[in-house]
Amino acid sequence: MKVLILNASPRRYGTISQAVERFAEGVQNSCGYDFSEDVQVENINVNDLKFAHCTGCMQCRKCGTCCLPRDDAHRVAEKIEACDVLVVAAPVYWGNIPGTLKTLFDRMVYALMTESRRGIPQPLHKGKAAYIITSCSTPFPFNFFCGQTSGVVKALKEILGTAGFKIRGKVVVPGTKAKEGLPIRTGKFAYRLGFSV
Ligand SMILES: Cc1cc2nc3c(=O)[nH]c(=O)nc-3n(C[C@H](O)[C@H](O)[C@H](O)COP(=O)(O)O)c2cc1C
């Protein structure tokens, strides 16, 4: 089983990066042994990637790939095609996902969906599992009432849902300004998300 994690936080030791570490640990613990050939976890930081912006040419809808010169967006698209489980971990930026992650997803439309003749999206990852991890500085319950973390969840549900992924769980960490690190309970991310291998 291949678990692909896309970490969209530029902060190496920030909330999202810690949460991703815990998630990977949780997967490891739920397996009961160190990662083996059976379970491979790959953690990609979106901020380390080099890729061009989508030009909106729509050619990918016809030819099933992106016509721009090969870059990291093509490489991540291949990894998404090969993965069984996708984890998208993103901090809230302006009530939404960070621009880097949105730019990456804009480049990977062809790897996530096709279109019917009339332009109706057809998912390419039907039935695969996805998990969402997000955090924001707005404390609970204001993150909820002011649509902060829900903006990220909505955006990712749109992308992942259209691609056919089934969102199996989400972890929301609000109020990060007042907190040092993650609350202890997040140590069991994978269990809480119902992750099992
Ligand atoms: C450019 C930028 C925009 C942000 N916008 C919001 C926001 O709209 N709402 C919010 O609650 N927090 C916002 N934040 C705060 C982050 O979501 C918060 O600090 C988060 O925990 C960062 O996660 P990280 O440490 O893993 O990067 C913003 C932070 C940055 C840098």
The ligand as an SDF file (V2000), in Angstrom:
LIG
                    3D

 31 33  0  0  0  0  0  0  0  0999 V2000
   -0.2520   34.0260    4.6460 C   0  0  0  0  0  0  0  0  0  0  0  0
   -0.9780   33.5100    5.8480 C   0  0  0  0  0  0  0  0  0  0  0  0
   -2.3570   33.5890    5.8990 C   0  0  0  0  0  0  0  0  0  0  0  0
   -3.0630   33.0980    6.9950 C   0  0  0  0  0  0  0  0  0  0  0  0
   -4.4170   33.1870    7.0010 N   0  0  0  0  0  0  0  0  0  0  0  0
   -5.0970   32.7130    8.0790 C   0  0  0  0  0  0  0  0  0  0  0  0
   -6.5250   32.7990    8.1070 C   0  0  0  0  0  0  0  0  0  0  0  0
   -7.1710   33.2590    7.1750 O   0  0  0  0  0  0  0  0  0  0  0  0
   -7.1640   32.3280    9.2080 N   0  0  0  0  0  0  0  0  0  0  0  0
   -6.4780   31.8020   10.2890 C   0  0  0  0  0  0  0  0  0  0  0  0
   -7.1090   31.4170   11.2570 O   0  0  0  0  0  0  0  0  0  0  0  0
   -5.1320   31.6800   10.2650 N   0  0  0  0  0  0  0  0  0  0  0  0
   -4.4270   32.1300    9.1900 C   0  0  0  0  0  0  0  0  0  0  0  0
   -3.0590   32.0180    9.1600 N   0  0  0  0  0  0  0  0  0  0  0  0
   -2.3680   31.3570   10.2800 C   0  0  0  0  0  0  0  0  0  0  0  0
   -2.0270   29.9000    9.9740 C   0  0  0  0  0  0  0  0  0  0  0  0
   -3.1240   29.1900    9.4400 O   0  0  0  0  0  0  0  0  0  0  0  0
   -1.6020   29.1940   11.2610 C   0  0  0  0  0  0  0  0  0  0  0  0
   -0.5160   29.8640   11.8250 O   0  0  0  0  0  0  0  0  0  0  0  0
   -1.2750   27.7340   11.0080 C   0  0  0  0  0  0  0  0  0  0  0  0
   -1.2830   27.0540   12.2390 O   0  0  0  0  0  0  0  0  0  0  0  0
    0.0650   27.5830   10.3380 C   0  0  0  0  0  0  0  0  0  0  0  0
    0.3960   26.2120   10.2620 O   0  0  0  0  0  0  0  0  0  0  0  0
    1.9390   25.7810   10.1120 P   0  0  0  0  0  0  0  0  0  0  0  0
    2.6180   26.2280   11.3590 O   0  0  0  0  0  0  0  0  0  0  0  0
    1.9270   24.3180   10.0170 O   0  0  0  0  0  0  0  0  0  0  0  0
    2.4490   26.4070    8.8640 O   0  0  0  0  0  0  0  0  0  0  0  0
   -2.3470   32.5090    8.0770 C   0  0  0  0  0  0  0  0  0  0  0  0
   -0.9500   32.4100    8.0170 C   0  0  0  0  0  0  0  0  0  0  0  0
   -0.2740   32.8940    6.9260 C   0  0  0  0  0  0  0  0  0  0  0  0
    1.2410   32.7860    6.8920 C   0  0  0  0  0  0  0  0  0  0  0  0
  1  2  1  0
  2  3  1  0
  2 30  2  0
  3  4  2  0
  4  5  1  0
  4 28  1  0
  5  6  2  0
  6  7  1  0
  6 13  1  0
  7  8  2  0
  7  9  1  0
  9 10  1  0
 10 11  2  0
 10 12  1  0
 12 13  2  0
 13 14  1  0
 14 15  1  0
 14 28  1  0
 15 16  1  0
 16 17  1  0
 16 18  1  0
 18 19  1  0
 18 20  1  0
 20 21  1  0
 20 22  1  0
 22 23  1  0
 23 24  1  0
 24 25  2  0
 24 26  1  0
 24 27  1  0
 28 29  2  0
 29 30  1  0
 30 31  1  0
M  END
$$$$
